[in-house]
């Protein structure tokens, strides 16, 4: 079975979005996202797909929706996270890219977390679920400052046990 990795950028208080958009502009994180996910399957909810508005080149997009009639040319459609993961059986690492509801469902299934911690207090309507930290081991941390002066860190966690 494919290894499931969660990839997410999180501001203070667990904020990951507002009005179906990212409430920050961090080009460095977008470049990292592209580099990590290129050539892999990326799983997302329908609202996350809507916020992107297009297929991302070089990746196989799997959209999870309850709407059984939903179709997007060039994307795979699943009705559950488990079904989405099953569609990715030929990939060694599959990335779950959002949104909040899928992150909640995916945390129990994930093997690895790629988290960008953003040092920014912002009001949001989408939040990352609370991590059960005893289930995770931090394996890497890199502190950075963006061109615009925003502090952020790339943090990688690996599951200790499910």
Secondary structure, DSSP 4 states (H G I P E B T S, - for coil): -PEEEEEEEE-GGGEEEBTTB-SS--HHHHHHHHHHHTTSEEEEEHHHHHHH-SPPTTSEEEEE-S-TT---TTSEEESSHHHHHHTTTT-SEEEE---HHHHHHHTTT-SEEEEEEE------SEEPPPP-GGGEEEEEEEEEE-TTS-EEEEEEEEES--
